[in-house]
Amino acid sequence: MHFEIVRLDDVNGTAVDSTVVNAASVERIVLSAAETGQRLLIRPAAENAFPGGDPRADGYAA
């Protein structure tokens, strides 16, 4: 399974950037974000979002 991880702005919570990763990578990214206080939104990625697809293909624009 793949997940879209969206990094959120610390001030207003808007999306700064996003990436699609496999399930094995989620824990590493979450631990790294926790160390720095970074805010994340994590959600299942669209089926066609990885590999080679655009994670914003479902209408979401980061």
Backbone bond lengths (Angstrom), bond angles and torsions (degrees), N, CA, C in turn:
res aa  C-N    CA-C-N  psi(-1)  N-CA   C-N-CA  omega(-1)  CA-C   N-CA-C  phi
1 M - - - 1.453 - - 1.520 108.14 -
2 H 1.336 115.91 148.14 1.458 122.13 -179.67 1.525 109.87 -118.75
3 F 1.312 114.76 149.64 1.455 121.36 -178.26 1.518 110.27 -127.67
4 E 1.325 115.50 145.21 1.456 121.09 171.65 1.519 106.37 -94.19
5 I 1.312 116.35 128.72 1.459 121.95 177.07 1.520 106.79 -114.45
6 V 1.324 114.89 120.40 1.456 121.97 -178.31 1.525 108.28 -109.40
7 R 1.309 116.64 124.13 1.466 121.26 175.67 1.525 107.61 -84.01
8 L 1.333 116.66 130.82 1.460 121.76 -175.49 1.524 111.14 -106.69
9 D 1.318 115.49 146.05 1.452 122.15 176.06 1.522 109.36 -64.29
10 D 1.325 117.24 137.16 1.463 121.43 -178.07 1.519 113.29 -68.42
11 V 1.315 117.75 -27.21 1.459 121.26 -175.15 1.527 112.09 -85.29
12 N 1.333 117.09 -53.04 1.462 118.56 -173.27 1.525 114.46 -117.33
13 G 1.329 117.84 -0.79 1.462 120.75 175.40 1.511 115.93 76.91
14 T 1.323 118.23 9.66 1.465 119.59 178.12 1.526 109.90 -77.29
15 A 1.317 116.09 156.06 1.456 121.55 -179.14 1.521 110.38 -67.76
16 V 1.327 115.95 132.21 1.461 122.17 177.83 1.519 109.50 -98.32
17 D 1.332 116.78 -48.62 1.459 122.28 175.96 1.518 108.51 -159.80
18 S 1.319 115.88 171.25 1.459 119.61 -179.81 1.515 110.42 -147.33
19 T 1.322 114.58 159.60 1.453 121.80 177.26 1.513 108.54 -148.06
20 V 1.313 117.04 156.50 1.458 122.26 176.48 1.519 107.12 -112.55
21 V 1.341 115.90 128.42 1.463 121.34 -177.68 1.517 110.13 -132.86
22 N 1.334 115.26 163.07 1.456 119.01 175.35 1.527 109.21 -80.39
23 A 1.308 116.35 165.88 1.461 121.86 -174.89 1.529 112.08 -59.49
24 A 1.310 117.69 -34.08 1.458 120.98 -178.38 1.531 112.54 -65.11
25 S 1.303 118.15 -24.04 1.465 122.27 -177.87 1.527 113.64 -87.44
26 V 1.323 117.72 -17.13 1.461 121.20 -174.03 1.522 111.66 -60.30
27 E 1.314 118.17 -47.23 1.471 120.97 -177.21 1.523 111.63 -59.08
28 R 1.326 116.81 -44.62 1.466 120.71 179.77 1.525 111.07 -60.26
29 I 1.318 116.76 -43.02 1.467 121.33 -178.89 1.521 110.84 -67.84
30 V 1.326 116.80 -41.18 1.467 120.67 179.10 1.528 110.63 -64.50
31 L 1.325 117.78 -43.44 1.469 120.36 179.02 1.517 111.30 -63.06
32 S 1.322 116.92 -40.82 1.454 120.75 177.79 1.526 111.29 -63.44
33 A 1.323 116.83 -43.11 1.462 121.01 179.14 1.526 110.83 -65.11
34 A 1.316 117.08 -37.70 1.466 120.63 179.78 1.525 111.56 -64.67
35 E 1.310 116.74 -35.92 1.468 120.88 179.09 1.518 112.17 -64.35
36 T 1.316 117.03 -32.50 1.467 120.80 -176.40 1.527 112.90 -103.57
37 G 1.332 117.75 -4.07 1.454 120.78 -179.02 1.515 113.90 77.97
38 Q 1.315 116.05 18.05 1.462 121.21 -178.73 1.529 110.24 -73.27
39 R 1.326 116.65 141.01 1.464 122.34 178.92 1.522 109.61 -93.92
40 L 1.339 115.76 133.51 1.459 121.49 -179.23 1.515 111.05 -129.36
41 L 1.301 115.39 152.62 1.456 123.68 168.43 1.521 105.19 -118.56
42 I 1.327 117.11 125.95 1.460 121.07 -178.96 1.509 108.02 -122.16
43 R 1.347 115.48 129.68 1.461 119.83 179.73 1.529 108.88 -148.90
44 P 1.334 116.56 156.91 1.467 118.93 177.20 1.529 109.83 -59.09
45 A 1.313 115.83 139.38 1.463 121.00 179.38 1.520 109.80 -83.58
46 A 1.312 115.24 154.08 1.454 120.45 173.73 1.521 108.37 -59.84
47 E 1.310 117.55 148.47 1.461 121.50 -176.42 1.524 112.69 -56.48
48 N 1.310 117.27 -35.26 1.469 120.33 -177.23 1.527 112.92 -90.90
49 A 1.324 118.26 8.94 1.456 120.92 -173.50 1.521 113.94 -80.86
50 F 1.316 117.73 -15.02 1.462 118.96 -175.15 1.501 109.54 -154.12
51 P 1.259 123.41 136.78 1.457 125.88 -6.93 1.522 111.47 -86.26
52 G 1.269 116.95 157.47 1.449 122.77 173.13 1.507 116.10 81.08
53 G 1.330 118.36 -8.14 1.455 120.32 -179.78 1.506 111.80 -95.64
54 D 1.301 116.79 165.84 1.456 122.13 177.70 1.520 109.06 -89.16
55 P 1.353 119.63 118.59 1.459 121.00 -178.71 1.523 113.29 -63.66
56 R 1.328 117.09 -12.05 1.461 119.62 179.51 1.526 111.13 -98.32
57 A 1.305 117.90 12.03 1.470 122.10 -176.61 1.527 113.24 -65.11
58 D 1.334 116.68 -18.37 1.460 119.83 -179.35 1.522 111.88 -85.46
59 G 1.327 117.39 10.17 1.454 120.44 178.00 1.513 114.17 101.39
60 Y 1.320 117.23 -9.03 1.466 120.56 179.48 1.517 108.75 -81.47
61 A 1.290 117.37 131.64 1.462 121.21 177.18 1.510 109.48 -117.96
62 A 1.293 117.40 119.66 1.470 121.61 179.73 1.505 109.59 -83.53
